[in-house]
Amino acid sequence: MNARQRRVVRRAAVPEFTGCGAQAYSGATPYPDLMCVDGRMADMDADGWNPTTWRVPCAHCMPTAYVEHLQELFEEMEESK
C-alpha cells in the first residue's frame, strides 16, 4: 500500500466530529495541525486522522482535565531536572 492509498483509508475512517472544533499547533509544524474531537486535541496532519496519536484534553471543552494535564507536565519537568 503506497502513501496515497494509506491517506484514503485513514480519511475514510474519520469519525463524525463532535467537540468545539478548536485548532492548535503541536509545535512540530508552522500550521495548526491539531483539532478538538470529542473534547481532545487530535492530530489532523495532511496524512489524515490517526487515532493512535497522543491526545491532549481540549482547553475549551475540558478545562479541568487540561489544567491537570499541564500540572502533570510541569511535575515531570521538575522531576527530570
Wavefront OBJ file of the C-alpha trace (Angstrom):
o trace
v 0.000 0.000 0.000
v 1.504 3.324 -1.007
v 1.203 6.650 0.854
v -1.772 7.851 -1.191
v -3.724 4.661 -0.514
v -2.964 4.943 3.235
v -4.300 8.523 3.254
v -7.501 7.433 1.509
v -8.035 4.650 4.052
v -7.328 6.928 7.043
v -9.602 9.676 5.775
v -12.397 7.191 5.156
v -12.139 6.124 8.814
v -12.535 9.665 10.185
v -15.350 9.606 12.738
v -18.188 12.090 12.979
v -16.607 15.126 14.644
v -18.054 16.329 17.902
v -16.458 18.952 20.083
v -15.748 22.642 19.748
v -13.570 22.336 16.625
v -10.775 24.450 18.126
v -7.465 24.234 16.304
v -3.972 24.333 17.794
v -0.306 23.898 16.964
v 1.612 20.800 18.016
v 4.878 22.708 17.768
v 6.219 20.462 15.023
v 4.616 22.379 12.140
v 4.157 26.043 11.190
v 0.409 25.457 10.684
v -2.319 24.288 13.096
v -2.348 20.509 12.939
v -4.473 19.692 15.984
v -8.274 19.902 16.184
v -10.745 19.270 19.017
v -12.500 15.932 18.516
v -14.661 14.631 21.368
v -13.007 17.024 23.819
v -9.434 16.007 22.935
v -6.922 17.572 20.554
v -6.438 15.089 17.696
v -3.681 15.087 15.068
v -5.106 16.286 11.759
v -1.996 16.466 9.555
v -2.057 16.025 5.804
v -1.550 12.295 6.279
v -5.088 12.040 7.647
v -6.660 11.346 11.008
v -4.600 8.971 13.129
v -6.396 7.627 16.217
v -3.207 6.191 17.731
v -1.529 9.535 18.380
v -1.250 11.214 21.768
v -4.409 13.211 22.574
v -4.287 16.198 24.916
v -7.526 17.420 26.561
v -9.051 20.472 24.856
v -8.657 23.652 26.913
v -12.120 24.843 25.796
v -14.162 21.648 26.236
v -12.361 20.102 29.211
v -10.659 22.925 31.160
v -10.227 20.901 34.376
v -8.631 17.959 32.567
v -6.411 20.377 30.621
v -5.141 22.015 33.823
v -4.458 18.573 35.340
v -2.556 17.632 32.178
v -0.415 20.787 32.444
v 0.284 20.115 36.124
v 1.470 16.600 35.254
v 3.761 18.012 32.564
v 5.263 20.563 34.973
v 5.768 17.865 37.622
v 7.556 15.637 35.085
v 9.767 18.564 34.044
v 10.662 19.291 37.681
v 11.489 15.623 38.335
v 13.742 15.435 35.288
v 15.920 18.369 36.441
l 1 2 3 4 5 6 7 8 9 10 11 12 13 14 15 16 17 18 19 20 21 22 23 24 25 26 27 28 29 30 31 32 33 34 35 36 37 38 39 40 41 42 43 44 45 46 47 48 49 50 51 52 53 54 55 56 57 58 59 60 61 62 63 64 65 66 67 68 69 70 71 72 73 74 75 76 77 78 79 80 81
